[in-house]
Amino acid sequence: METVVQNVWSKTKIIIKGLIIGGIVLILQIPTMFVQDLIKEREQRQKEAIMEVSSKWARKQNIAGPVLVLPYWQPNADSNKKSSNKHFAYFLPDVLTIHSTVSPEEKYRGIYKVMLYTSRIKLKGVFNSVALEKLKLDPKDVIWNEAFVHINISDVKGLNEELKLQWNNQVLAMSPDAVEGTAMGNGLNAPLNLNMGEDVKHIDFAADLMLSGSEELLFTPVGKSTSVEMSAKWPHPSFTGDILPVNSKISNDSFHANWKSVSQKRNFPQQWKNNAFIISNSNETSTVAIANNINGSSFGTNLYVPVNGYQKTMRSVKYSFLCILLTFAAFFLIETSNRKSVHPFQYGLVGLALVLFYTLLLSFSEYVGFNLSYVVASLATIGLIAWFVKGVLGSAKLTTVLSVVLVLVYTYVFTILQLQDYALLLGSIGVFIALAIIMHFSKKIQW
């Protein structure tokens, strides 16, 4: 009876141990989930630090304007009342040219880097005419002496100089006076006090802004024809928004880009009445409001910090199951092929070392960048596992084999992280090759 039991055990112990090892792999996904939560927490703390510094400096900036606003009287729809309500009509320039020179500044909040900037912006352009007839407006209904011009600025806290707008032969002092009932958000206004329609036949305008902001600088193409030129001493621009530059030049320490937009490419017209469209940078909850916000057509540059260790670390954690599985498979084949016996508890310790790799990677990447952190964390993990396995197996040769496997696994994952466009292709090929190797060596196991 004892012999039968021994025979059954000898034939099934490898299968049972394989199932136990598979269970350990699954259990190790629990601490891996905690590592993912830790990465999210650190990333959120970074965002909070950026928001805190930006709120004291100035937030992301979006410039829209100038916009000519004409109040007008509209008879009350109730025929029993002989009264009129005040409404507003909005007119955009025919030509708008923008030149922007950006000076980036890196600030730190603890260990977190925040990208700030100061920009010199020159606006100029032309209103050829005001097409009242397109809005079916009678010049007699327009309240000409209450007309004003508006320039929308996301965060007026970023203004470093008084903004003055040259409007034909006069210089207008812009102020943050709000006008009730308009479809405009943050920004500055200046009264025009026009005399009927003769004062809006042809208008030349120009303005200089010294504007601070953080991370992103955008412009809304309010001109029928809009040209934007931007240059900065920053080698890592991320062109963002509704359209990309028609041409750009990026060097080791700077970039220069040009955008061109025409009215046919936008989702808003050159003139509208009331709240048909809005000019606002606030976070709207209404889907309609978001769709009708002309700032949704803006474009520009995000001066981003190129190394985001949190995103790359999170991507690397997603390969943790594969790394643990391949390492355990290699460990299992080595011990069975060489008739060594390793306790499942020792597998668990090796697995914990593989999980701790990601906490090392996360902590180091906050100081020295992701790539160097990956090298340091992988060498430390491989060294620890090699030292442990040498004591368990008592063989330098087998330890070297497992160390080489770990080096290949970590190199394979690092390559996938760098080649985002080919990650699926490389991952599929790598797993296929790994399975083929495991199948080859599994033939030597006496089941």
FIBAKOL-200543 format. One record per residue (C-alpha): residue number from 0; residue in one letter; x, y, z. Coordinates in steps of 0.25 Angstrom, whole numbers. Layout:
REM FIBAKOL-200543
<pt pos="NUM" code="A" px="X" py="Y" pz="Z"/>
...
This chain:
REM FIBAKOL-200543
<pt pos="0" code="M" px="0" py="0" pz="0"/>
<pt pos="1" code="E" px="11" py="9" pz="4"/>
<pt pos="2" code="T" px="18" py="6" pz="-10"/>
<pt pos="3" code="V" px="6" py="10" pz="-17"/>
<pt pos="4" code="V" px="4" py="23" pz="-10"/>
<pt pos="5" code="Q" px="19" py="26" pz="-13"/>
<pt pos="6" code="N" px="17" py="23" pz="-27"/>
<pt pos="7" code="V" px="5" py="32" pz="-28"/>
<pt pos="8" code="W" px="12" py="44" pz="-21"/>
<pt pos="9" code="S" px="25" py="43" pz="-29"/>
<pt pos="10" code="K" px="16" py="44" pz="-42"/>
<pt pos="11" code="T" px="7" py="55" pz="-37"/>
<pt pos="12" code="K" px="16" py="64" pz="-28"/>
<pt pos="13" code="I" px="21" py="72" pz="-40"/>
<pt pos="14" code="I" px="7" py="75" pz="-44"/>
<pt pos="15" code="I" px="3" py="78" pz="-30"/>
<pt pos="16" code="K" px="15" py="87" pz="-28"/>
<pt pos="17" code="G" px="12" py="94" pz="-42"/>
<pt pos="18" code="L" px="-2" py="97" pz="-37"/>
<pt pos="19" code="I" px="4" py="103" pz="-24"/>
<pt pos="20" code="I" px="13" py="111" pz="-32"/>
<pt pos="21" code="G" px="2" py="116" pz="-41"/>
<pt pos="22" code="G" px="-6" py="120" pz="-28"/>
<pt pos="23" code="I" px="6" py="128" pz="-23"/>
<pt pos="24" code="V" px="6" py="135" pz="-36"/>
<pt pos="25" code="L" px="-8" py="139" pz="-35"/>
<pt pos="26" code="I" px="-7" py="143" pz="-20"/>
<pt pos="27" code="L" px="5" py="152" pz="-23"/>
<pt pos="28" code="Q" px="-5" py="160" pz="-32"/>
<pt pos="29" code="I" px="-10" py="165" pz="-19"/>
<pt pos="30" code="P" px="2" py="173" pz="-14"/>
<pt pos="31" code="T" px="4" py="177" pz="-29"/>
<pt pos="32" code="M" px="-10" py="184" pz="-28"/>
<pt pos="33" code="F" px="-5" py="192" pz="-16"/>
<pt pos="34" code="V" px="7" py="196" pz="-24"/>
<pt pos="35" code="Q" px="-2" py="202" pz="-34"/>
<pt pos="36" code="D" px="-10" py="209" pz="-24"/>
<pt pos="37" code="L" px="3" py="215" pz="-19"/>
<pt pos="38" code="I" px="6" py="220" pz="-33"/>
<pt pos="39" code="K" px="-7" py="226" pz="-34"/>
<pt pos="40" code="E" px="-6" py="233" pz="-21"/>
<pt pos="41" code="R" px="8" py="239" pz="-24"/>
<pt pos="42" code="E" px="3" py="244" pz="-38"/>
<pt pos="43" code="Q" px="-9" py="250" pz="-31"/>
<pt pos="44" code="R" px="0" py="257" pz="-21"/>
<pt pos="45" code="Q" px="9" py="262" pz="-33"/>
<pt pos="46" code="K" px="-4" py="268" pz="-39"/>
<pt pos="47" code="E" px="-8" py="275" pz="-26"/>
<pt pos="48" code="A" px="6" py="281" pz="-25"/>
<pt pos="49" code="I" px="5" py="286" pz="-40"/>
<pt pos="50" code="M" px="-9" py="292" pz="-37"/>
<pt pos="51" code="E" px="-4" py="299" pz="-24"/>
<pt pos="52" code="V" px="8" py="305" pz="-31"/>
<pt pos="53" code="S" px="0" py="309" pz="-43"/>
<pt pos="54" code="S" px="-11" py="315" pz="-35"/>
<pt pos="55" code="K" px="-1" py="325" pz="-29"/>
<pt pos="56" code="W" px="6" py="328" pz="-43"/>
<pt pos="57" code="A" px="-5" py="326" pz="-53"/>
<pt pos="58" code="R" px="-12" py="314" pz="-59"/>
<pt pos="59" code="K" px="-12" py="309" pz="-74"/>
<pt pos="60" code="Q" px="-15" py="321" pz="-83"/>
<pt pos="61" code="N" px="-24" py="322" pz="-95"/>
<pt pos="62" code="I" px="-25" py="335" pz="-103"/>
<pt pos="63" code="A" px="-38" py="338" pz="-111"/>
<pt pos="64" code="G" px="-40" py="352" pz="-117"/>
<pt pos="65" code="P" px="-42" py="363" pz="-119"/>
<pt pos="66" code="V" px="-57" py="362" pz="-121"/>
<pt pos="67" code="L" px="-66" py="373" pz="-124"/>
<pt pos="68" code="V" px="-79" py="373" pz="-116"/>
<pt pos="69" code="L" px="-91" py="382" pz="-120"/>
<pt pos="70" code="P" px="-103" py="382" pz="-111"/>
<pt pos="71" code="Y" px="-117" py="384" pz="-118"/>
<pt pos="72" code="W" px="-131" py="385" pz="-115"/>
<pt pos="73" code="Q" px="-141" py="374" pz="-118"/>
<pt pos="74" code="P" px="-156" py="376" pz="-117"/>
<pt pos="75" code="N" px="-162" py="368" pz="-106"/>
<pt pos="76" code="A" px="-169" py="355" pz="-112"/>
<pt pos="77" code="D" px="-182" py="358" pz="-104"/>
<pt pos="78" code="S" px="-190" py="367" pz="-113"/>
<pt pos="79" code="N" px="-198" py="372" pz="-101"/>
<pt pos="80" code="K" px="-185" py="379" pz="-96"/>
<pt pos="81" code="K" px="-179" py="391" pz="-104"/>
<pt pos="82" code="S" px="-165" py="389" pz="-98"/>
<pt pos="83" code="S" px="-151" py="384" pz="-103"/>
<pt pos="84" code="N" px="-141" py="375" pz="-97"/>
<pt pos="85" code="K" px="-126" py="377" pz="-98"/>
<pt pos="86" code="H" px="-118" py="366" pz="-106"/>
<pt pos="87" code="F" px="-104" py="365" pz="-111"/>
<pt pos="88" code="A" px="-97" py="362" pz="-124"/>
<pt pos="89" code="Y" px="-83" py="358" pz="-126"/>
<pt pos="90" code="F" px="-74" py="360" pz="-138"/>
<pt pos="91" code="L" px="-60" py="354" pz="-140"/>
<pt pos="92" code="P" px="-48" py="361" pz="-148"/>
<pt pos="93" code="D" px="-46" py="358" pz="-162"/>
<pt pos="94" code="V" px="-31" py="356" pz="-160"/>
<pt pos="95" code="L" px="-23" py="352" pz="-148"/>
<pt pos="96" code="T" px="-8" py="351" pz="-147"/>
<pt pos="97" code="I" px="-2" py="346" pz="-134"/>
<pt pos="98" code="H" px="13" py="346" pz="-130"/>
<pt pos="99" code="S" px="17" py="339" pz="-117"/>
<pt pos="100" code="T" px="31" py="338" pz="-111"/>
<pt pos="101" code="V" px="30" py="328" pz="-99"/>
<pt pos="102" code="S" px="41" py="328" pz="-87"/>
<pt pos="103" code="P" px="39" py="315" pz="-80"/>
<pt pos="104" code="E" px="43" py="314" pz="-65"/>
<pt pos="105" code="E" px="44" py="301" pz="-57"/>
<pt pos="106" code="K" px="39" py="302" pz="-42"/>
<pt pos="107" code="Y" px="39" py="291" pz="-32"/>
<pt pos="108" code="R" px="29" py="288" pz="-21"/>
<pt pos="109" code="G" px="37" py="278" pz="-12"/>
<pt pos="110" code="I" px="41" py="267" pz="-22"/>
<pt pos="111" code="Y" px="31" py="271" pz="-32"/>
<pt pos="112" code="K" px="35" py="279" pz="-45"/>
<pt pos="113" code="V" px="25" py="290" pz="-50"/>
<pt pos="114" code="M" px="26" py="296" pz="-63"/>
<pt pos="115" code="L" px="23" py="311" pz="-63"/>
<pt pos="116" code="Y" px="25" py="321" pz="-74"/>
<pt pos="117" code="T" px="24" py="336" pz="-77"/>
<pt pos="118" code="S" px="20" py="340" pz="-91"/>
<pt pos="119" code="R" px="21" py="353" pz="-100"/>
<pt pos="120" code="I" px="9" py="353" pz="-109"/>
<pt pos="121" code="K" px="6" py="362" pz="-120"/>
<pt pos="122" code="L" px="-7" py="363" pz="-126"/>
<pt pos="123" code="K" px="-11" py="371" pz="-139"/>
<pt pos="124" code="G" px="-22" py="370" pz="-149"/>
<pt pos="125" code="V" px="-34" py="376" pz="-156"/>
<pt pos="126" code="F" px="-49" py="377" pz="-156"/>
<pt pos="127" code="N" px="-52" py="380" pz="-170"/>
<pt pos="128" code="S" px="-67" py="383" pz="-167"/>
<pt pos="129" code="V" px="-78" py="379" pz="-158"/>
<pt pos="130" code="A" px="-88" py="370" pz="-165"/>
<pt pos="131" code="L" px="-101" py="374" pz="-158"/>
<pt pos="132" code="E" px="-110" py="369" pz="-169"/>
<pt pos="133" code="K" px="-105" py="355" pz="-167"/>
<pt pos="134" code="L" px="-111" py="355" pz="-153"/>
<pt pos="135" code="K" px="-123" py="363" pz="-159"/>
<pt pos="136" code="L" px="-120" py="374" pz="-150"/>
<pt pos="137" code="D" px="-125" py="389" pz="-153"/>
<pt pos="138" code="P" px="-114" py="399" pz="-150"/>
<pt pos="139" code="K" px="-125" py="407" pz="-143"/>
<pt pos="140" code="D" px="-127" py="396" pz="-132"/>
<pt pos="141" code="V" px="-112" py="396" pz="-129"/>
<pt pos="142" code="I" px="-108" py="403" pz="-116"/>
<pt pos="143" code="W" px="-96" py="409" pz="-122"/>
<pt pos="144" code="N" px="-91" py="417" pz="-110"/>
<pt pos="145" code="E" px="-91" py="404" pz="-101"/>
<pt pos="146" code="A" px="-82" py="396" pz="-111"/>
<pt pos="147" code="F" px="-69" py="390" pz="-106"/>
<pt pos="148" code="V" px="-58" py="381" pz="-109"/>
<pt pos="149" code="H" px="-54" py="368" pz="-102"/>
<pt pos="150" code="I" px="-42" py="360" pz="-101"/>
<pt pos="151" code="N" px="-43" py="347" pz="-94"/>
<pt pos="152" code="I" px="-32" py="342" pz="-85"/>
<pt pos="153" code="S" px="-33" py="329" pz="-77"/>
<pt pos="154" code="D" px="-26" py="334" pz="-65"/>
<pt pos="155" code="V" px="-24" py="349" pz="-64"/>
<pt pos="156" code="K" px="-15" py="347" pz="-52"/>
<pt pos="157" code="G" px="-5" py="344" pz="-62"/>
<pt pos="158" code="L" px="-4" py="359" pz="-67"/>
<pt pos="159" code="N" px="9" py="365" pz="-64"/>
<pt pos="160" code="E" px="6" py="378" pz="-70"/>
<pt pos="161" code="E" px="-6" py="387" pz="-73"/>
<pt pos="162" code="L" px="-13" py="383" pz="-85"/>
<pt pos="163" code="K" px="-16" py="394" pz="-95"/>
<pt pos="164" code="L" px="-22" py="392" pz="-109"/>
<pt pos="165" code="Q" px="-19" py="401" pz="-120"/>
<pt pos="166" code="W" px="-33" py="403" pz="-128"/>
<pt pos="167" code="N" px="-31" py="411" pz="-140"/>
<pt pos="168" code="N" px="-26" py="424" pz="-135"/>
<pt pos="169" code="Q" px="-29" py="422" pz="-121"/>
<pt pos="170" code="V" px="-23" py="414" pz="-109"/>
<pt pos="171" code="L" px="-33" py="407" pz="-101"/>
<pt pos="172" code="A" px="-30" py="403" pz="-86"/>
<pt pos="173" code="M" px="-35" py="389" pz="-84"/>
<pt pos="174" code="S" px="-42" py="386" pz="-71"/>
<pt pos="175" code="P" px="-48" py="373" pz="-65"/>
<pt pos="176" code="D" px="-62" py="380" pz="-64"/>
<pt pos="177" code="A" px="-73" py="369" pz="-66"/>
<pt pos="178" code="V" px="-85" py="372" pz="-75"/>
<pt pos="179" code="E" px="-97" py="365" pz="-70"/>
<pt pos="180" code="G" px="-104" py="356" pz="-80"/>
<pt pos="181" code="T" px="-93" py="354" pz="-89"/>
<pt pos="182" code="A" px="-87" py="340" pz="-94"/>
<pt pos="183" code="M" px="-73" py="343" pz="-89"/>
<pt pos="184" code="G" px="-65" py="338" pz="-78"/>
<pt pos="185" code="N" px="-51" py="343" pz="-72"/>
<pt pos="186" code="G" px="-45" py="354" pz="-79"/>
<pt pos="187" code="L" px="-44" py="369" pz="-81"/>
<pt pos="188" code="N" px="-53" py="379" pz="-88"/>
<pt pos="189" code="A" px="-52" py="393" pz="-93"/>
<pt pos="190" code="P" px="-64" py="403" pz="-97"/>
<pt pos="191" code="L" px="-64" py="408" pz="-111"/>
<pt pos="192" code="N" px="-76" py="418" pz="-111"/>
<pt pos="193" code="L" px="-77" py="417" pz="-126"/>
<pt pos="194" code="N" px="-85" py="427" pz="-135"/>
<pt pos="195" code="M" px="-95" py="418" pz="-143"/>
<pt pos="196" code="G" px="-88" py="409" pz="-154"/>
<pt pos="197" code="E" px="-78" py="419" pz="-159"/>
<pt pos="198" code="D" px="-68" py="415" pz="-148"/>
<pt pos="199" code="V" px="-68" py="401" pz="-152"/>
<pt pos="200" code="K" px="-65" py="401" pz="-167"/>
<pt pos="201" code="H" px="-50" py="398" pz="-165"/>
<pt pos="202" code="I" px="-43" py="396" pz="-152"/>
<pt pos="203" code="D" px="-29" py="393" pz="-150"/>
<pt pos="204" code="F" px="-25" py="388" pz="-136"/>
<pt pos="205" code="A" px="-12" py="384" pz="-129"/>
<pt pos="206" code="A" px="-8" py="380" pz="-114"/>
<pt pos="207" code="D" px="4" py="375" pz="-106"/>
<pt pos="208" code="L" px="2" py="365" pz="-95"/>
<pt pos="209" code="M" px="12" py="361" pz="-85"/>
<pt pos="210" code="L" px="5" py="348" pz="-80"/>
<pt pos="211" code="S" px="9" py="337" pz="-70"/>
<pt pos="212" code="G" px="4" py="323" pz="-69"/>
<pt pos="213" code="S" px="6" py="309" pz="-66"/>
<pt pos="214" code="E" px="9" py="297" pz="-76"/>
<pt pos="215" code="E" px="0" py="301" pz="-87"/>
<pt pos="216" code="L" px="-2" py="313" pz="-96"/>
<pt pos="217" code="L" px="-14" py="313" pz="-106"/>
<pt pos="218" code="F" px="-20" py="323" pz="-116"/>
<pt pos="219" code="T" px="-34" py="322" pz="-122"/>
<pt pos="220" code="P" px="-35" py="325" pz="-137"/>
<pt pos="221" code="V" px="-45" py="336" pz="-136"/>
<pt pos="222" code="G" px="-40" py="343" pz="-149"/>
<pt pos="223" code="K" px="-47" py="339" pz="-162"/>
<pt pos="224" code="S" px="-32" py="337" pz="-166"/>
<pt pos="225" code="T" px="-23" py="334" pz="-153"/>
<pt pos="226" code="S" px="-8" py="333" pz="-153"/>
<pt pos="227" code="V" px="0" py="329" pz="-141"/>
<pt pos="228" code="E" px="15" py="328" pz="-139"/>
<pt pos="229" code="M" px="21" py="323" pz="-126"/>
<pt pos="230" code="S" px="35" py="321" pz="-122"/>
<pt pos="231" code="A" px="41" py="317" pz="-109"/>
<pt pos="232" code="K" px="54" py="312" pz="-102"/>
<pt pos="233" code="W" px="49" py="299" pz="-99"/>
<pt pos="234" code="P" px="52" py="286" pz="-107"/>
<pt pos="235" code="H" px="40" py="278" pz="-103"/>
<pt pos="236" code="P" px="27" py="284" pz="-109"/>
<pt pos="237" code="S" px="15" py="276" pz="-110"/>
<pt pos="238" code="F" px="6" py="283" pz="-120"/>
<pt pos="239" code="T" px="-8" py="282" pz="-116"/>
<pt pos="240" code="G" px="-22" py="287" pz="-119"/>
<pt pos="241" code="D" px="-31" py="286" pz="-131"/>
<pt pos="242" code="I" px="-21" py="287" pz="-142"/>
<pt pos="243" code="L" px="-6" py="284" pz="-143"/>
<pt pos="244" code="P" px="5" py="294" pz="-148"/>
<pt pos="245" code="V" px="7" py="296" pz="-163"/>
<pt pos="246" code="N" px="21" py="296" pz="-160"/>
<pt pos="247" code="S" px="30" py="294" pz="-148"/>
<pt pos="248" code="K" px="45" py="293" pz="-145"/>
<pt pos="249" code="I" px="50" py="287" pz="-132"/>
<pt pos="250" code="S" px="65" py="287" pz="-128"/>
<pt pos="251" code="N" px="72" py="283" pz="-116"/>
<pt pos="252" code="D" px="69" py="295" pz="-108"/>
<pt pos="253" code="S" px="57" py="302" pz="-115"/>
<pt pos="254" code="F" px="45" py="301" pz="-124"/>
<pt pos="255" code="H" px="38" py="310" pz="-134"/>
<pt pos="256" code="A" px="24" py="307" pz="-140"/>
<pt pos="257" code="N" px="14" py="314" pz="-149"/>
<pt pos="258" code="W" px="-1" py="311" pz="-150"/>
<pt pos="259" code="K" px="-11" py="316" pz="-160"/>
<pt pos="260" code="S" px="-26" py="315" pz="-159"/>
<pt pos="261" code="V" px="-38" py="320" pz="-167"/>
<pt pos="262" code="S" px="-52" py="321" pz="-163"/>
<pt pos="263" code="Q" px="-57" py="309" pz="-171"/>
<pt pos="264" code="K" px="-49" py="300" pz="-162"/>
<pt pos="265" code="R" px="-56" py="305" pz="-149"/>
<pt pos="266" code="N" px="-69" py="301" pz="-143"/>
<pt pos="267" code="F" px="-74" py="315" pz="-141"/>
<pt pos="268" code="P" px="-77" py="327" pz="-150"/>
<pt pos="269" code="Q" px="-72" py="341" pz="-151"/>
<pt pos="270" code="Q" px="-84" py="347" pz="-145"/>
<pt pos="271" code="W" px="-95" py="342" pz="-136"/>
<pt pos="272" code="K" px="-106" py="347" pz="-126"/>
<pt pos="273" code="N" px="-108" py="344" pz="-111"/>
<pt pos="274" code="N" px="-103" py="331" pz="-106"/>
<pt pos="275" code="A" px="-103" py="324" pz="-119"/>
<pt pos="276" code="F" px="-88" py="322" pz="-116"/>
<pt pos="277" code="I" px="-80" py="325" pz="-104"/>
<pt pos="278" code="I" px="-66" py="330" pz="-100"/>
<pt pos="279" code="S" px="-62" py="323" pz="-87"/>
<pt pos="280" code="N" px="-51" py="315" pz="-81"/>
<pt pos="281" code="S" px="-59" py="310" pz="-69"/>
<pt pos="282" code="N" px="-62" py="296" pz="-67"/>
<pt pos="283" code="E" px="-76" py="294" pz="-73"/>
<pt pos="284" code="T" px="-85" py="283" pz="-69"/>
<pt pos="285" code="S" px="-95" py="285" pz="-80"/>
<pt pos="286" code="T" px="-92" py="277" pz="-93"/>
<pt pos="287" code="V" px="-98" py="288" pz="-101"/>
<pt pos="288" code="A" px="-90" py="299" pz="-95"/>
<pt pos="289" code="I" px="-77" py="291" pz="-98"/>
<pt pos="290" code="A" px="-81" py="289" pz="-112"/>
<pt pos="291" code="N" px="-84" py="304" pz="-114"/>
<pt pos="292" code="N" px="-71" py="309" pz="-107"/>
<pt pos="293" code="I" px="-62" py="315" pz="-118"/>
<pt pos="294" code="N" px="-50" py="312" pz="-109"/>
<pt pos="295" code="G" px="-52" py="297" pz="-113"/>
<pt pos="296" code="S" px="-45" py="301" pz="-126"/>
<pt pos="297" code="S" px="-33" py="307" pz="-120"/>
<pt pos="298" code="F" px="-19" py="301" pz="-122"/>
<pt pos="299" code="G" px="-5" py="304" pz="-117"/>
<pt pos="300" code="T" px="6" py="297" pz="-109"/>
<pt pos="301" code="N" px="8" py="289" pz="-96"/>
<pt pos="302" code="L" px="22" py="291" pz="-90"/>
<pt pos="303" code="Y" px="21" py="278" pz="-84"/>
<pt pos="304" code="V" px="32" py="271" pz="-76"/>
<pt pos="305" code="P" px="37" py="259" pz="-85"/>
<pt pos="306" code="V" px="39" py="249" pz="-74"/>
<pt pos="307" code="N" px="27" py="245" pz="-67"/>
<pt pos="308" code="G" px="31" py="233" pz="-58"/>
<pt pos="309" code="Y" px="18" py="230" pz="-52"/>
<pt pos="310" code="Q" px="11" py="227" pz="-66"/>
<pt pos="311" code="K" px="23" py="218" pz="-70"/>
<pt pos="312" code="T" px="24" py="211" pz="-56"/>
<pt pos="313" code="M" px="9" py="208" pz="-57"/>
<pt pos="314" code="R" px="11" py="202" pz="-71"/>
<pt pos="315" code="S" px="22" py="194" pz="-66"/>
<pt pos="316" code="V" px="14" py="189" pz="-54"/>
<pt pos="317" code="K" px="4" py="183" pz="-64"/>
<pt pos="318" code="Y" px="15" py="174" pz="-69"/>
<pt pos="319" code="S" px="17" py="169" pz="-55"/>
<pt pos="320" code="F" px="9" py="156" pz="-57"/>
<pt pos="321" code="L" px="17" py="152" pz="-69"/>
<pt pos="322" code="C" px="30" py="155" pz="-62"/>
<pt pos="323" code="I" px="26" py="147" pz="-50"/>
<pt pos="324" code="L" px="21" py="136" pz="-58"/>
<pt pos="325" code="L" px="33" py="135" pz="-67"/>
<pt pos="326" code="T" px="43" py="135" pz="-55"/>
<pt pos="327" code="F" px="35" py="125" pz="-48"/>
<pt pos="328" code="A" px="35" py="116" pz="-60"/>
<pt pos="329" code="A" px="50" py="117" pz="-62"/>
<pt pos="330" code="F" px="52" py="114" pz="-47"/>
<pt pos="331" code="F" px="43" py="102" pz="-48"/>
<pt pos="332" code="L" px="50" py="96" pz="-60"/>
<pt pos="333" code="I" px="63" py="99" pz="-54"/>
<pt pos="334" code="E" px="60" py="91" pz="-41"/>
<pt pos="335" code="T" px="53" py="80" pz="-47"/>
<pt pos="336" code="S" px="63" py="78" pz="-59"/>
<pt pos="337" code="N" px="74" py="77" pz="-48"/>
<pt pos="338" code="R" px="67" py="69" pz="-38"/>
<pt pos="339" code="K" px="67" py="81" pz="-28"/>
<pt pos="340" code="S" px="56" py="83" pz="-18"/>
<pt pos="341" code="V" px="51" py="97" pz="-15"/>
<pt pos="342" code="H" px="40" py="100" pz="-5"/>
<pt pos="343" code="P" px="28" py="108" pz="-9"/>
<pt pos="344" code="F" px="31" py="118" pz="2"/>
<pt pos="345" code="Q" px="44" py="121" pz="-5"/>
<pt pos="346" code="Y" px="36" py="123" pz="-18"/>
<pt pos="347" code="G" px="28" py="133" pz="-11"/>
<pt pos="348" code="L" px="40" py="141" pz="-6"/>
<pt pos="349" code="V" px="46" py="142" pz="-20"/>
<pt pos="350" code="G" px="32" py="147" pz="-24"/>
<pt pos="351" code="L" px="32" py="158" pz="-14"/>
<pt pos="352" code="A" px="46" py="162" pz="-18"/>
<pt pos="353" code="L" px="40" py="163" pz="-33"/>
<pt pos="354" code="V" px="28" py="172" pz="-27"/>
<pt pos="355" code="L" px="37" py="181" pz="-19"/>
<pt pos="356" code="F" px="44" py="184" pz="-32"/>
<pt pos="357" code="Y" px="33" py="193" pz="-35"/>
<pt pos="358" code="T" px="33" py="201" pz="-22"/>
<pt pos="359" code="L" px="48" py="203" pz="-25"/>
<pt pos="360" code="L" px="45" py="207" pz="-39"/>
<pt pos="361" code="L" px="35" py="217" pz="-34"/>
<pt pos="362" code="S" px="43" py="223" pz="-23"/>
<pt pos="363" code="F" px="56" py="225" pz="-31"/>
<pt pos="364" code="S" px="48" py="230" pz="-43"/>
<pt pos="365" code="E" px="43" py="242" pz="-35"/>
<pt pos="366" code="Y" px="58" py="247" pz="-34"/>
<pt pos="367" code="V" px="66" py="242" pz="-45"/>
<pt pos="368" code="G" px="57" py="239" pz="-57"/>
<pt pos="369" code="F" px="50" py="226" pz="-61"/>
<pt pos="370" code="N" px="61" py="220" pz="-70"/>
<pt pos="371" code="L" px="72" py="221" pz="-60"/>
<pt pos="372" code="S" px="63" py="216" pz="-49"/>
<pt pos="373" code="Y" px="59" py="204" pz="-57"/>
<pt pos="374" code="V" px="74" py="200" pz="-58"/>
<pt pos="375" code="V" px="76" py="202" pz="-43"/>
<pt pos="376" code="A" px="64" py="195" pz="-39"/>
<pt pos="377" code="S" px="66" py="183" pz="-48"/>
<pt pos="378" code="L" px="80" py="181" pz="-44"/>
<pt pos="379" code="A" px="77" py="182" pz="-30"/>
<pt pos="380" code="T" px="65" py="172" pz="-32"/>
<pt pos="381" code="I" px="74" py="162" pz="-40"/>
<pt pos="382" code="G" px="85" py="163" pz="-30"/>
<pt pos="383" code="L" px="76" py="160" pz="-18"/>
<pt pos="384" code="I" px="69" py="148" pz="-25"/>
<pt pos="385" code="A" px="83" py="143" pz="-30"/>
<pt pos="386" code="W" px="89" py="143" pz="-16"/>
<pt pos="387" code="F" px="76" py="136" pz="-10"/>
<pt pos="388" code="V" px="76" py="125" pz="-21"/>
<pt pos="389" code="K" px="90" py="122" pz="-20"/>
<pt pos="390" code="G" px="88" py="119" pz="-5"/>
<pt pos="391" code="V" px="76" py="111" pz="-9"/>
<pt pos="392" code="L" px="81" py="103" pz="-20"/>
<pt pos="393" code="G" px="96" py="103" pz="-16"/>
<pt pos="394" code="S" px="100" py="104" pz="-31"/>
<pt pos="395" code="A" px="107" py="116" pz="-37"/>
<pt pos="396" code="K" px="104" py="111" pz="-51"/>
<pt pos="397" code="L" px="89" py="110" pz="-49"/>
<pt pos="398" code="T" px="89" py="123" pz="-42"/>
<pt pos="399" code="T" px="95" py="129" pz="-54"/>
<pt pos="400" code="V" px="85" py="123" pz="-63"/>
<pt pos="401" code="L" px="73" py="129" pz="-55"/>
<pt pos="402" code="S" px="80" py="142" pz="-54"/>
<pt pos="403" code="V" px="82" py="142" pz="-70"/>
<pt pos="404" code="V" px="67" py="139" pz="-71"/>
<pt pos="405" code="L" px="64" py="151" pz="-62"/>
<pt pos="406" code="V" px="72" py="160" pz="-70"/>
<pt pos="407" code="L" px="65" py="156" pz="-82"/>
<pt pos="408" code="V" px="52" py="158" pz="-76"/>
<pt pos="409" code="Y" px="54" py="172" pz="-71"/>
<pt pos="410" code="T" px="61" py="176" pz="-84"/>
<pt pos="411" code="Y" px="49" py="171" pz="-92"/>
<pt pos="412" code="V" px="39" py="178" pz="-83"/>
<pt pos="413" code="F" px="48" py="191" pz="-84"/>
<pt pos="414" code="T" px="48" py="190" pz="-99"/>
<pt pos="415" code="I" px="33" py="189" pz="-100"/>
<pt pos="416" code="L" px="32" py="201" pz="-91"/>
<pt pos="417" code="Q" px="40" py="209" pz="-101"/>
<pt pos="418" code="L" px="34" py="204" pz="-114"/>
<pt pos="419" code="Q" px="19" py="208" pz="-111"/>
<pt pos="420" code="D" px="15" py="207" pz="-125"/>
<pt pos="421" code="Y" px="21" py="192" pz="-126"/>
<pt pos="422" code="A" px="17" py="188" pz="-112"/>
<pt pos="423" code="L" px="7" py="178" pz="-116"/>
<pt pos="424" code="L" px="15" py="172" pz="-127"/>
<pt pos="425" code="L" px="28" py="171" pz="-119"/>
<pt pos="426" code="G" px="20" py="166" pz="-107"/>
<pt pos="427" code="S" px="13" py="155" pz="-115"/>
<pt pos="428" code="I" px="26" py="150" pz="-122"/>
<pt pos="429" code="G" px="33" py="150" pz="-108"/>
<pt pos="430" code="V" px="22" py="142" pz="-101"/>
<pt pos="431" code="F" px="22" py="132" pz="-113"/>
<pt pos="432" code="I" px="37" py="130" pz="-112"/>
<pt pos="433" code="A" px="37" py="129" pz="-97"/>
<pt pos="434" code="L" px="26" py="118" pz="-99"/>
<pt pos="435" code="A" px="35" py="111" pz="-109"/>
<pt pos="436" code="I" px="47" py="111" pz="-100"/>
<pt pos="437" code="I" px="38" py="105" pz="-88"/>
<pt pos="438" code="M" px="33" py="94" pz="-97"/>
<pt pos="439" code="H" px="47" py="90" pz="-101"/>
<pt pos="440" code="F" px="52" py="89" pz="-87"/>
<pt pos="441" code="S" px="40" py="83" pz="-82"/>
<pt pos="442" code="K" px="43" py="70" pz="-90"/>
<pt pos="443" code="K" px="54" py="67" pz="-81"/>
<pt pos="444" code="I" px="45" py="66" pz="-69"/>
<pt pos="445" code="Q" px="42" py="52" pz="-64"/>
<pt pos="446" code="W" px="27" py="53" pz="-61"/>
